[in-house]
């Protein structure tokens, strides 16, 4: 991906609008997460209640895909994004009002983040319509890279904003980002009719089950989702960094650095894969990278030192860059009429397995200790990666065979047989 590719992507006004709106929303969300944590702890002094309020920013992602992803297929996607952002503006603005009871804030947080799912599904589903096929994968890479970077810096910036301006002003800033995102979408993104053939009258249950059948019945989609769900193992180091650092005789500062190693490696990997590796090669390397991403975790059994652990975890992060081509290919393959629902279901599944991965990592560390527990998680990740990797190679081979047969059945092929 050259500099020209970047320029071609951003020259598309609709993409620039979608990208800017998503980045503003992510920035506001990160600041709001810090503000909500500070607000909850200041009012209650309870770490448990603070964690519970913070969890309300994450749990809706698990429910939103199956419950609301179908909206991105049954309604015009541009209008859906605008409505979701405007409603979220109001919800977060109410949170910013001084003296709002904490239980009501919890309800508003849950509702606001629940609306993120159909909005995100609509944005992702619209991307293949906005960008020409030649630069579509570049657009996906730009989105994922910048979102990852914003996740890295967002908490640090959010901490400064909340410390300087206070929780209430920070929440008002979050509301303003949603209003700005809605305005940018309205100005830069073209309206299109609903993609779903059945119109808005189709029930969410029938849409959801149809999306499940589509993914389960399409070998390439099934394999791509399986490769993505391996994140359950790859993200475990972040969750067990504190006990791992303690086992090495290190403190909180070193634990924080260890937690950053994985996302930093991921950003580096995304940049390398999208800049220096051709798109066709990315699709070939995707499965091997998914398998190898768990291998550095196995080295924990050798009890490496602090610096080596940082390198190993960063290497795991770099190898998880396979998610960029996997996501792009998944969205490209799904029919436009079911794209929103399929993206919503895949996103919810990814959130679910990441949560289960955290629980698994904690249980393994509790049972076998940090080093051995993480090594066992790595071995489990290696074992779990074989089936989706082989499935992807078979799906690719099947696509190549179908392509050859289609070519033979075309005009040239028919003439050659005569």
Secondary structure, 3 states (H helix, E strand, C coil): CCHHHHHHHHCCHHHHHHHHHHHHHHHHHHHHHHHHHHHHHHHHCCHHHHHHHHHCCCHHHHHHHHHHCCHHHHCCHHHHHHHHHHHHHHHHHHHCCCCCCHHHHHHHHHHHHHHHHHHHHHHHHHHHHHCCHHHHHHHHHHHHHHHHHHHHHHHHHHHHHHHHHCHHHHHHHHHHHHHHHHHHHHHHCCCCCCCCCCCCCCCHHHHHHHHHHHHHHCHHHHHHHHHHCCHHHHCHHHHCHHHHHHHCCCCHHHHHHHHHHHHHHHHHHHHHHHHHCCHHHHHHHHHHHHHHCCHHHHHHHHCCCHHHHHHHHHHHHHHCCHHHHHHHHHHHHCCHHHHHHHHHHHHHHHHHHHHHHHHHHHHHHHHHCHHHHHHHHHHHHHHHHHHHHHHHHHHHHHHHHHHHHHHHCCHHHHHHHC
